[in-house]
Amino acid sequence: MSDAILVTYSTKYGSTEEVSQAVASMLRDGGFSVDVQPMNKVRSLDGYKAVVLGTALYVGRLHGDSRRFLVAQRAALAKLPVALFALGPVHSEAKEWLGAREQLAKELARFPWFTPVAQEVFGGRFDPAKLGFPFNLIPPMRKMPVSDVRDWTAIRAWASGLGQLTREPVGVV
């Protein structure tokens, strides 16, 4: 098995891709070979020693590409250490962060076999001008202010700890 780590993501508006690139950069700084790809382009996990999944929560659900990826790659993911991050809250209110964590737990409960070795929720970015259908038809969403609550220091700190997890034998957490 190689030392390569796959950082794969699903995104609608690019924010999760940007965070995935930052995670990959930290892993590379730790001496790892890292590939970054959108989940909908990944055909096989052969050759990877670990996987980092980046997703976003949209109205309480995982991005569709994330759900499809978990189903399609179930057997391979069960054999590898996998870390997961989700972007959710677009404001700093504690209630929104708690809700995002609850939503992520509820979504992951649909995949009881999936047990990430590391998991985190980060803030996301919101721009009403980039809303797609059907969200662009919801007046309150169109009136929300632009926000970006991604905490790059927290993201980098979390990512820098992933290298140690990938050095552990599979099954040891």
N, C-alpha and C positions, 0 to 999 in steps of 0.2 A: 504494500500500500504506500502511496506517496505521502508527502507532507502537505499536499495541497488542501486548502480549505475553500469551500464554495460559499460565497455570500450571495444569496438569491433573494429577490424581493418582488413584491407586487405593489403597483402604484397606479393611481389615476392621474395625479397632477404633478408627480415628480419629487415630492418631498421625501417619500420613503427611499427612493433611489439615492437622493443626496445623503441621507443618513447611512445607507448601505455602503456608499463610497467612503464615508468617514470611518465606518467600522473596518472596512477592508484596509484602509490606510494604516490604522492602528495595528492590525494583524501583520501587515507587511513590515511595519516598524519593529515588530517582535520577531522578525526573521522567517515568517511563514510565506509560502507561495500561496497566493490568493487569486481566485477567479471570481468575477462579479457578473451575474446574469439575471435577467428577469425570469421569474418562475415559469412563465409560459414558454420560455425557450429551452429550459432544461429537459433533456431527454433521458439522462442517466446520471447516477451518482457514483458510478464506478470511478475509482482512482482518487476519491476524496477521503481524507481521514476525519473530516468533520464538516458540518453544515451550519451556517447561520441563516435563519429565515427572517426576513423583514417584511412586515405587513402593516396594513392600516385598518382601523375600524371605521366603517361607514354605517351610520345609523344602527350601531350595535352589532354589526356583522363583520366578519373577516372579509377582506377583499375576495371576490370569487376565484381569482387565480390561486390564492392561498388555499382555499378549500379544495380545489381541484388537485393542486400539487400534493397536499397531504394524502389524498386518496390514491393518486397515481403512484406516489413514491413510498407508500406505506412500508413495504418490505425492506427497502433500502434504508429508510430513515430509522427503522427499528434496530439496525445494526451499527449505527453511527452516533457519536455524541452530537447533539443538535442544540443550538441556542436559538432563542426566539426573541425578537423585539417587535413591539406593535406601537404605532403612532396613533394616538387617540385624541386626547384633550386638545382643544385649540384656544383655551383660556386658562388662567391660573387658579380658578376656583377649585377648592378641595373637593367639593361635591362632584364636579365634572371628572376629576381624576379617579375618585372612588368608583364612579359609574363606569369609567373606561376599564378599570381593573375587573369589575364585576362582569362586564360585557365580554371581556377576553376570556375569563374563566368559564363563562357559560358557553361561548363558542368552542373552546378547547375541550369541554366536556363531551362534545360530539365525536371526539377522537380519543377515547379512553386509553388507547394503546400509546398515545403520543406523550412522552415524558421528557421535555427539554431539560438539559443539564443546567441551563441558565435561561432566565426569562425576565423581561423588563417592559414596562410601558413608558414611553416618552411622549412629550408634547408634540403636537403637529403644527402644520401651517394651514391657514385658511385664507382664501381669496375669493370673495363672492363673484368676481369678474370671470373666474375660471370654472364656475359651476357648470356641470353638464346636465343633460336631461336625466331624471325628472326634477333634480334638485333646483335647477334654475327656474322652475315654475312655482317655487314656494316663496312667497313674499318675505316672510321673516328671515329666511336664509339669505336672500338677496340683499337684505338690509344690514346683515351682520358686518361688523368692521373687519378689515384685514387684520390678521394676527399671525404671529410666528412664535410659538412658545417652546421650540426645540431648544433644549439645554445642551449645547455642544460640549461643555465640560463634562456633564454627566454621561453623555453618549460616549465620549472618548474614554472616560474612566471605566465604564462598563465593558467596552470593547477591549481595553487593554488587559482586563482580567480573563478574557476568553482564551487566550493562548495557553494558560495553565490548564484550563479544563480540557483542552484538546490533547494535552500530553498524557492525560490519565487513560488507563485501559478502558475500553468500552464496558459499561456496567458499573463503573466506580464513579460515584459522585461525591 
